[in-house]
Amino acid sequence: MAQLVPVSDPDDPRLADYVRLRDVNLRKSLEAEHGLFIAEGEKVIRRAVRTGHAPRSFLMARRRVEPLADLLDTVDAPVYVADDATVEAVAGFQVHRGALASVHRLPLPDVAEAVAGARRILVLEDLVDHANVGSIFRCAAALGIEAVVLSPRCADPLYRRSIKVSMGAVFAVPYARMTDWRGGLGTLREAGFALLALTPDQSAVPLDQAKVDDRAALMLGSEGDGLSSRWLEEADQRVCIPMSPAAMANGVDSLNVVAAAAIACHGLVHA
Amino acid sequence: MAQLVPVSDPDDPRLADYVRLRDVNLRKSLEAEHGLFIAEGEKVIRRAVRTGHAPRSFLMARRRVEPLADLLDTVDAPVYVADDATVEAVAGFQVHRGALASVHRLPLPDVAEAVAGARRILVLEDLVDHANVGSIFRCAAALGIEAVVLSPRCADPLYRRSIKVSMGAVFAVPYARMTDWRGGLGTLREAGFALLALTPDQSAVPLDQAKVDDRAALMLGSEGDGLSSRWLEEADQRVCIPMSPAAMANGVDSLNVVAAAAIACHGLVHA
């Protein structure tokens, strides 16, 4: 059974895992150095533990302990119990869902391992927005995408906000991060994946007319600039989602990356 | 030419249109009473004016005037010029895009007018999140949905955040609001629309096997509860987006409403 430890000092060093959760730069280095991530809310904490992630500690208000008692019974980590004001003072914002866990990261597989056995995968190039990454994982999981490969600079799926927006889907879809942006797509091609680059360019092949082989990787680019020209050139096919002619004339001719990813994942899985 | 009026007092009554832009309740009543909405950022302001909306006034930092000079030349409304701190003090947050306009609302068409001539429309029931409404309008415009019908309690597409997230697509797609939730779908049926209810229920007809007639209305429900049972029963067909069996087993078996709307709009337009 996890041990309940009352705390009241926001500067208590035992709470160092939880400081300033909205300070992206601080969190990046803190979480990398300690190999941890933060799970927020009962549902996400349960999903993290169920998928084999070991908690380092918990931080929550007293009233949040009981609903998680069955889980806390099974883990060996301190449960820091504090009032809402203390939690807010540590985390730097009002934690609505009330329960936080600091969780050990598992070693990521390499790209070849993550995609072994998968037929339909996503490759994300340099997405910078954590909510977008989380939303795309949620789509990927729900629609049946079997693995996700991240470019070296893509935002972290285990950042608190990514996890939350994904509803825990980041724990359900295997993923890996390329170490080499230049050569990274080569690994996928060697594994037999056809590389489909999604582009807003309407001269590309409409998604539902794309030739999709046994194994296919759909490449999605960053929010502002889309895929890099290098990756566009390396693709086997450039595919697009057809835009309405009226929209093109009106200048409202683009989808956000999550909407585009949803349509493309659905199309890819049913191709 | 619009007249430049320097202002420096956040309590200046001439700036009353712009107060506390993030206070949803205040803004709802203020904007309804005065028949206005707020456009934020050069691109959105241009799109609003281009689609026939008359500005009441503008509020911006001095450096934002020049890029909009051509537009300001053509309108007859005061341009209040203030420093960033004053704008922030009025609006209640730091206005990154720097230019605000208070704009007269146009009278909304009634439902029959809004859908006249359209073959593919959306019907939104009680969506409460302004960003979701904006995102769905963006999808609708880009993919070729020709009109949107809102339930009486659906969030306002002309709320500042809806407009911003839609990238101005709320000005490009005709929409109307039902006055009567109970009888509202009757108007659409009389106009010859087949009513398709999107549901997560996997026993419904998969979207790409739906029978879609000449005129079709896709109904989307609210973020949490989906469509009301009354509307589900009134539909001609219940349709679903097929979820991956693995996702169902893992409990990561749902899409957010924007992702679902994107897939469904794409499917409907290409059916």
Interface residues (C-beta under 8 A of the other chain):
Chain A: R47 S135 R138 C139 A141 A142 L143 G144 M167 G168 A169 A172 D208 I241 P242 M243 S244 P245 A246 A247 N250 G251 V252 D253 S254 L255 N256 V258 A259 A260 A261 A262 I263 H266 V269 H270
Chain B: R47 S135 R138 C139 A141 A142 L143 G144 M167 G168 A169 A172 D208 I241 P242 M243 S244 P245 A246 A247 N250 G251 V252 D253 S254 L255 N256 V258 A259 A260 A261 A262 I263 H266 V269 H270
